[in-house]
Amino acid sequence: MAIRTILHYPDPRLRQKAQPVERITPELERLIDDMAETMYAAPGVGLAATQIGEPHRIFIIDIAAEDEPSNLMVFVNPEILSKVGEEVGAEGCLSFPGVSEDIKRATEVRVRAQGRDGKTFELTADGLLAVAIQHENDHLDGVLMIDRVGMLKKRIIQRKMQKRADATG
């Protein structure tokens, strides 16, 4: 396992759409392991393969609190089947370090995906898990949190991230 570099906005690779996974290979299993190690080291609650420059339709989530055992969930080729309700809540993103914005999301989602074992599952989620699923699924489609805020906030975030990119060079 290895900690990978998380891409930061405005890296253009964050806008690339992920490609479906044909089958789970040992290389993809290693990628999932690397993603988990990277997410936990960051630390974050979710990570899409596209955030580390890998063009696969895979994301992982672990919303367990620090005092709870890890509950890593792997979503391969996820598809959101339904969305219910609407709420606005603060979201952060590992590709936007130091940025937190209020984002409108569905309160409940139903998702179909394959697990690490390649078996298909369906899950209905609410709360933080529903938000994380929507956020990470957006990444697989090249949609970023900056796309879900108003024009003024978008400009402020763009300037902040550009300054960060210039400073880290």
PyRosetta script that sets phi, psi and omega in degrees:
from pyrosetta import init, pose_from_sequence

init()
pose = pose_from_sequence("MAIRTILHYPDPRLRQKAQPVERITPELERLIDDMAETMYAAPGVGLAATQIGEPHRIFIIDIAAEDEPSNLMVFVNPEILSKVGEEVGAEGCLSFPGVSEDIKRATEVRVRAQGRDGKTFELTADGLLAVAIQHENDHLDGVLMIDRVGMLKKRIIQRKMQKRADATG")
pose.set_psi(1, 149.8)
pose.set_omega(1, -179.0)
pose.set_phi(2, -145.1)
pose.set_psi(2, 147.0)
pose.set_omega(2, 173.7)
pose.set_phi(3, -82.7)
pose.set_psi(3, 123.8)
pose.set_omega(3, -179.0)
pose.set_phi(4, -96.0)
pose.set_psi(4, 161.4)
pose.set_omega(4, 176.1)
pose.set_phi(5, -79.0)
pose.set_psi(5, 127.7)
pose.set_omega(5, 177.1)
pose.set_phi(6, -86.4)
pose.set_psi(6, 127.6)
pose.set_omega(6, 178.3)
pose.set_phi(7, -70.4)
pose.set_psi(7, 139.1)
pose.set_omega(7, 177.9)
pose.set_phi(8, -112.5)
pose.set_psi(8, 143.0)
pose.set_omega(8, 174.0)
pose.set_phi(9, -57.8)
pose.set_psi(9, 135.5)
pose.set_omega(9, 16.0)
pose.set_phi(10, -99.8)
pose.set_psi(10, 31.6)
pose.set_omega(10, 179.9)
pose.set_phi(11, -54.4)
pose.set_psi(11, 122.9)
pose.set_omega(11, -176.0)
pose.set_phi(12, -64.0)
pose.set_psi(12, -19.8)
pose.set_omega(12, 179.2)
pose.set_phi(13, -65.2)
pose.set_psi(13, -22.2)
pose.set_omega(13, 177.7)
pose.set_phi(14, -67.6)
pose.set_psi(14, -17.8)
pose.set_omega(14, -179.1)
pose.set_phi(15, -91.5)
pose.set_psi(15, -6.9)
pose.set_omega(15, -178.7)
pose.set_phi(16, -75.5)
pose.set_psi(16, 137.9)
pose.set_omega(16, 176.5)
pose.set_phi(17, -78.9)
pose.set_psi(17, 137.3)
pose.set_omega(17, 179.9)
pose.set_phi(18, -75.3)
pose.set_psi(18, 151.5)
pose.set_omega(18, -179.6)
pose.set_phi(19, -97.8)
pose.set_psi(19, 144.1)
pose.set_omega(19, 178.4)
pose.set_phi(20, -58.8)
pose.set_psi(20, 148.0)
pose.set_omega(20, 176.7)
pose.set_phi(21, -88.2)
pose.set_psi(21, 124.8)
pose.set_omega(21, -179.5)
pose.set_phi(22, -74.7)
pose.set_psi(22, -45.3)
pose.set_omega(22, 178.3)
pose.set_phi(23, -158.7)
pose.set_psi(23, 155.6)
pose.set_omega(23, 179.0)
pose.set_phi(24, -79.3)
pose.set_psi(24, 118.2)
pose.set_omega(24, 179.6)
pose.set_phi(25, -110.9)
pose.set_psi(25, 166.4)
pose.set_omega(25, 175.1)
pose.set_phi(26, -57.2)
pose.set_psi(26, -33.3)
pose.set_omega(26, 178.3)
pose.set_phi(27, -65.6)
pose.set_psi(27, -40.4)
pose.set_omega(27, 178.1)
pose.set_phi(28, -69.7)
pose.set_psi(28, -33.8)
pose.set_omega(28, 175.8)
pose.set_phi(29, -64.0)
pose.set_psi(29, -39.8)
pose.set_omega(29, 176.8)
pose.set_phi(30, -65.6)
pose.set_psi(30, -40.0)
pose.set_omega(30, 177.3)
pose.set_phi(31, -59.6)
pose.set_psi(31, -44.5)
pose.set_omega(31, 179.2)
pose.set_phi(32, -61.7)
pose.set_psi(32, -42.2)
pose.set_omega(32, 176.8)
pose.set_phi(33, -60.9)
pose.set_psi(33, -45.1)
pose.set_omega(33, 178.4)
pose.set_phi(34, -62.4)
pose.set_psi(34, -41.2)
pose.set_omega(34, 178.8)
pose.set_phi(35, -60.8)
pose.set_psi(35, -43.7)
pose.set_omega(35, 179.8)
pose.set_phi(36, -62.9)
pose.set_psi(36, -47.2)
pose.set_omega(36, -180.0)
pose.set_phi(37, -61.6)
pose.set_psi(37, -40.4)
pose.set_omega(37, 179.5)
pose.set_phi(38, -65.3)
pose.set_psi(38, -45.4)
pose.set_omega(38, -179.3)
pose.set_phi(39, -63.1)
pose.set_psi(39, -46.0)
pose.set_omega(39, -178.9)
pose.set_phi(40, -66.3)
pose.set_psi(40, -35.5)
pose.set_omega(40, -179.7)
pose.set_phi(41, -71.2)
pose.set_psi(41, -26.0)
pose.set_omega(41, -171.6)
pose.set_phi(42, -61.2)
pose.set_psi(42, -47.6)
pose.set_omega(42, -14.9)
pose.set_phi(43, -87.2)
pose.set_psi(43, 152.4)
pose.set_omega(43, 177.7)
pose.set_phi(44, -145.7)
pose.set_psi(44, 176.1)
pose.set_omega(44, 178.6)
pose.set_phi(45, -107.3)
pose.set_psi(45, -7.8)
pose.set_omega(45, 179.5)
pose.set_phi(46, -158.0)
pose.set_psi(46, 155.8)
pose.set_omega(46, 177.6)
pose.set_phi(47, -156.2)
pose.set_psi(47, 131.3)
pose.set_omega(47, 175.0)
pose.set_phi(48, -98.1)
pose.set_psi(48, 148.0)
pose.set_omega(48, -179.8)
pose.set_phi(49, -56.9)
pose.set_psi(49, -34.5)
pose.set_omega(49, -179.4)
pose.set_phi(50, -64.0)
pose.set_psi(50, -24.0)
pose.set_omega(50, 179.8)
pose.set_phi(51, -71.5)
pose.set_psi(51, -14.6)
pose.set_omega(51, 175.1)
pose.set_phi(52, -115.7)
pose.set_psi(52, 21.1)
pose.set_omega(52, 173.9)
pose.set_phi(53, 79.8)
pose.set_psi(53, 15.7)
pose.set_omega(53, 178.9)
pose.set_phi(54, -104.4)
pose.set_psi(54, 124.4)
pose.set_omega(54, -171.1)
pose.set_phi(55, -85.0)
pose.set_psi(55, 34.5)
pose.set_omega(55, -176.3)
pose.set_phi(56, -102.8)
pose.set_psi(56, 145.7)
pose.set_omega(56, 178.3)
pose.set_phi(57, -78.8)
pose.set_psi(57, 74.5)
pose.set_omega(57, 179.6)
pose.set_phi(58, -138.8)
pose.set_psi(58, 134.6)
pose.set_omega(58, 165.2)
pose.set_phi(59, -140.4)
pose.set_psi(59, 159.6)
pose.set_omega(59, 179.0)
pose.set_phi(60, -126.5)
pose.set_psi(60, 153.2)
pose.set_omega(60, 178.9)
pose.set_phi(61, -143.9)
pose.set_psi(61, 140.9)
pose.set_omega(61, 169.3)
pose.set_phi(62, -144.3)
pose.set_psi(62, 105.6)
pose.set_omega(62, -177.8)
pose.set_phi(63, -100.1)
pose.set_psi(63, 11.3)
pose.set_omega(63, 179.0)
pose.set_phi(64, -61.7)
pose.set_psi(64, 137.9)
pose.set_omega(64, 176.4)
pose.set_phi(65, -68.0)
pose.set_psi(65, 162.2)
pose.set_omega(65, -176.7)
pose.set_phi(66, -58.4)
pose.set_psi(66, -30.6)
pose.set_omega(66, -178.2)
pose.set_phi(67, -89.8)
pose.set_psi(67, 6.1)
pose.set_omega(67, 178.8)
pose.set_phi(68, -110.2)
pose.set_psi(68, 156.4)
pose.set_omega(68, 176.2)
pose.set_phi(69, -66.5)
pose.set_psi(69, 151.6)
pose.set_omega(69, 179.1)
pose.set_phi(70, -58.8)
pose.set_psi(70, 143.7)
pose.set_omega(70, 177.2)
pose.set_phi(71, -136.8)
pose.set_psi(71, 68.4)
pose.set_omega(71, -177.1)
pose.set_phi(72, -69.5)
pose.set_psi(72, 126.2)
pose.set_omega(72, 177.5)
pose.set_phi(73, -114.3)
pose.set_psi(73, 132.9)
pose.set_omega(73, -179.1)
pose.set_phi(74, -112.8)
pose.set_psi(74, 129.8)
pose.set_omega(74, -179.9)
pose.set_phi(75, -121.2)
pose.set_psi(75, 111.5)
pose.set_omega(75, 178.5)
pose.set_phi(76, -109.4)
pose.set_psi(76, 130.8)
pose.set_omega(76, -177.5)
pose.set_phi(77, 52.3)
pose.set_psi(77, 50.0)
pose.set_omega(77, -177.8)
pose.set_phi(78, -67.8)
pose.set_psi(78, 149.5)
pose.set_omega(78, 177.3)
pose.set_phi(79, -141.0)
pose.set_psi(79, 119.2)
pose.set_omega(79, 177.1)
pose.set_phi(80, -79.2)
pose.set_psi(80, 119.8)
pose.set_omega(80, -175.2)
pose.set_phi(81, -88.4)
pose.set_psi(81, -35.1)
pose.set_omega(81, 179.8)
pose.set_phi(82, -155.8)
pose.set_psi(82, 155.3)
pose.set_omega(82, 176.7)
pose.set_phi(83, -132.7)
pose.set_psi(83, 139.0)
pose.set_omega(83, -179.8)
pose.set_phi(84, -131.4)
pose.set_psi(84, 140.6)
pose.set_omega(84, 174.4)
pose.set_phi(85, 72.7)
pose.set_psi(85, -176.2)
pose.set_omega(85, -178.6)
pose.set_phi(86, -158.5)
pose.set_psi(86, 137.1)
pose.set_omega(86, 175.9)
pose.set_phi(87, -150.3)
pose.set_psi(87, 158.7)
pose.set_omega(87, 177.6)
pose.set_phi(88, -115.8)
pose.set_psi(88, 131.3)
pose.set_omega(88, -179.7)
pose.set_phi(89, -151.2)
pose.set_psi(89, 159.0)
pose.set_omega(89, -179.6)
pose.set_phi(90, -70.3)
pose.set_psi(90, 133.0)
pose.set_omega(90, 176.4)
pose.set_phi(91, -130.2)
pose.set_psi(91, 145.0)
pose.set_omega(91, 170.0)
pose.set_phi(92, -118.2)
pose.set_psi(92, 176.0)
pose.set_omega(92, -178.8)
pose.set_phi(93, -154.6)
pose.set_psi(93, 135.3)
pose.set_omega(93, 179.9)
pose.set_phi(94, -63.6)
pose.set_psi(94, -21.0)
pose.set_omega(94, 177.2)
pose.set_phi(95, -86.9)
pose.set_psi(95, -2.9)
pose.set_omega(95, 176.4)
pose.set_phi(96, -130.9)
pose.set_psi(96, 67.4)
pose.set_omega(96, -175.6)
pose.set_phi(97, -56.6)
pose.set_psi(97, 134.3)
pose.set_omega(97, 176.7)
pose.set_phi(98, 79.9)
pose.set_psi(98, 2.8)
pose.set_omega(98, -179.1)
pose.set_phi(99, -107.5)
pose.set_psi(99, 132.3)
pose.set_omega(99, 173.7)
pose.set_phi(100, -136.9)
pose.set_psi(100, 127.8)
pose.set_omega(100, -177.7)
pose.set_phi(101, -136.5)
pose.set_psi(101, 153.1)
pose.set_omega(101, 173.5)
pose.set_phi(102, -77.1)
pose.set_psi(102, 124.0)
pose.set_omega(102, -176.8)
pose.set_phi(103, -125.6)
pose.set_psi(103, 138.1)
pose.set_omega(103, 177.5)
pose.set_phi(104, -86.1)
pose.set_psi(104, 127.0)
pose.set_omega(104, -179.4)
pose.set_phi(105, -138.2)
pose.set_psi(105, 163.0)
pose.set_omega(105, 171.3)
pose.set_phi(106, -68.6)
pose.set_psi(106, 148.1)
pose.set_omega(106, 179.9)
pose.set_phi(107, -80.2)
pose.set_psi(107, -24.1)
pose.set_omega(107, -179.9)
pose.set_phi(108, -142.6)
pose.set_psi(108, 139.4)
pose.set_omega(108, 176.3)
pose.set_phi(109, -132.4)
pose.set_psi(109, 152.2)
pose.set_omega(109, 170.1)
pose.set_phi(110, -116.1)
pose.set_psi(110, 127.7)
pose.set_omega(110, -176.0)
pose.set_phi(111, -127.6)
pose.set_psi(111, 145.1)
pose.set_omega(111, 172.4)
pose.set_phi(112, -117.7)
pose.set_psi(112, 135.5)
pose.set_omega(112, 179.5)
pose.set_phi(113, -157.7)
pose.set_psi(113, 175.7)
pose.set_omega(113, 170.7)
pose.set_phi(114, -104.1)
pose.set_psi(114, 147.5)
pose.set_omega(114, 174.2)
pose.set_phi(115, -86.2)
pose.set_psi(115, -178.2)
pose.set_omega(115, 178.3)
pose.set_phi(116, -57.1)
pose.set_psi(116, -29.7)
pose.set_omega(116, -179.3)
pose.set_phi(117, -81.1)
pose.set_psi(117, -1.9)
pose.set_omega(117, 179.7)
pose.set_phi(118, 86.2)
pose.set_psi(118, -5.5)
pose.set_omega(118, -179.7)
pose.set_phi(119, -81.5)
pose.set_psi(119, 138.2)
pose.set_omega(119, 179.8)
pose.set_phi(120, -77.5)
pose.set_psi(120, 140.1)
pose.set_omega(120, 175.6)
pose.set_phi(121, -139.5)
pose.set_psi(121, 160.2)
pose.set_omega(121, 172.5)
pose.set_phi(122, -124.4)
pose.set_psi(122, 147.4)
pose.set_omega(122, -175.0)
pose.set_phi(123, -146.1)
pose.set_psi(123, 134.9)
pose.set_omega(123, 170.7)
pose.set_phi(124, -103.4)
pose.set_psi(124, 128.6)
pose.set_omega(124, -175.1)
pose.set_phi(125, -130.5)
pose.set_psi(125, 149.2)
pose.set_omega(125, 172.0)
pose.set_phi(126, -136.5)
pose.set_psi(126, -178.7)
pose.set_omega(126, 178.3)
pose.set_phi(127, 61.8)
pose.set_psi(127, -145.8)
pose.set_omega(127, -177.1)
pose.set_phi(128, -59.9)
pose.set_psi(128, -36.5)
pose.set_omega(128, -179.7)
pose.set_phi(129, -63.9)
pose.set_psi(129, -41.6)
pose.set_omega(129, 178.5)
pose.set_phi(130, -62.7)
pose.set_psi(130, -42.8)
pose.set_omega(130, 178.7)
pose.set_phi(131, -62.8)
pose.set_psi(131, -46.4)
pose.set_omega(131, -178.5)
pose.set_phi(132, -62.7)
pose.set_psi(132, -40.8)
pose.set_omega(132, 179.1)
pose.set_phi(133, -61.6)
pose.set_psi(133, -46.1)
pose.set_omega(133, -179.6)
pose.set_phi(134, -64.7)
pose.set_psi(134, -42.3)
pose.set_omega(134, -179.0)
pose.set_phi(135, -62.2)
pose.set_psi(135, -50.2)
pose.set_omega(135, -177.1)
pose.set_phi(136, -69.6)
pose.set_psi(136, -36.6)
pose.set_omega(136, 177.8)
pose.set_phi(137, -63.7)
pose.set_psi(137, -37.6)
pose.set_omega(137, 174.6)
pose.set_phi(138, -55.1)
pose.set_psi(138, -45.3)
pose.set_omega(138, -179.7)
pose.set_phi(139, -55.0)
pose.set_psi(139, -39.2)
pose.set_omega(139, -177.9)
pose.set_phi(140, -67.0)
pose.set_psi(140, -21.0)
pose.set_omega(140, 178.3)
pose.set_phi(141, -100.4)
pose.set_psi(141, 7.3)
pose.set_omega(141, 179.7)
pose.set_phi(142, 77.1)
pose.set_psi(142, 16.3)
pose.set_omega(142, 179.3)
pose.set_phi(143, -99.2)
pose.set_psi(143, 130.7)
pose.set_omega(143, -176.9)
pose.set_phi(144, -114.9)
pose.set_psi(144, 161.6)
pose.set_omega(144, -178.5)
pose.set_phi(145, -58.7)
pose.set_psi(145, -29.6)
pose.set_omega(145, 179.3)
pose.set_phi(146, -62.9)
pose.set_psi(146, -23.4)
pose.set_omega(146, 178.5)
pose.set_phi(147, -76.8)
pose.set_psi(147, -10.0)
pose.set_omega(147, -175.5)
pose.set_phi(148, -110.6)
pose.set_psi(148, 15.2)
pose.set_omega(148, 176.5)
pose.set_phi(149, -118.6)
pose.set_psi(149, 166.2)
pose.set_omega(149, 179.0)
pose.set_phi(150, -69.8)
pose.set_psi(150, 169.9)
pose.set_omega(150, -174.8)
pose.set_phi(151, -61.0)
pose.set_psi(151, -42.3)
pose.set_omega(151, -179.0)
pose.set_phi(152, -63.1)
pose.set_psi(152, -50.0)
pose.set_omega(152, 179.4)
pose.set_phi(153, -62.6)
pose.set_psi(153, -35.9)
pose.set_omega(153, 179.0)
pose.set_phi(154, -60.8)
pose.set_psi(154, -45.5)
pose.set_omega(154, 179.4)
pose.set_phi(155, -63.9)
pose.set_psi(155, -41.3)
pose.set_omega(155, 179.5)
pose.set_phi(156, -62.1)
pose.set_psi(156, -45.8)
pose.set_omega(156, 179.8)
pose.set_phi(157, -64.5)
pose.set_psi(157, -43.1)
pose.set_omega(157, 179.7)
pose.set_phi(158, -59.4)
pose.set_psi(158, -43.6)
pose.set_omega(158, 178.6)
pose.set_phi(159, -64.1)
pose.set_psi(159, -44.6)
pose.set_omega(159, -179.6)
pose.set_phi(160, -60.8)
pose.set_psi(160, -45.7)
pose.set_omega(160, -178.1)
pose.set_phi(161, -70.4)
pose.set_psi(161, -34.8)
pose.set_omega(161, 177.9)
pose.set_phi(162, -66.1)
pose.set_psi(162, -41.1)
pose.set_omega(162, 176.6)
pose.set_phi(163, -60.6)
pose.set_psi(163, -42.7)
pose.set_omega(163, 179.6)
pose.set_phi(164, -63.2)
pose.set_psi(164, -44.5)
pose.set_omega(164, 179.9)
pose.set_phi(165, -62.5)
pose.set_psi(165, -42.4)
pose.set_omega(165, 178.9)
pose.set_phi(166, -64.0)
pose.set_psi(166, -37.9)
pose.set_omega(166, -178.0)
pose.set_phi(167, -71.8)
pose.set_psi(167, -33.7)
pose.set_omega(167, -177.9)
pose.set_phi(168, -92.8)
pose.set_psi(168, -10.6)
pose.set_omega(168, 169.8)
pose.set_phi(169, 54.7)
pose.dump_pdb("model.pdb")
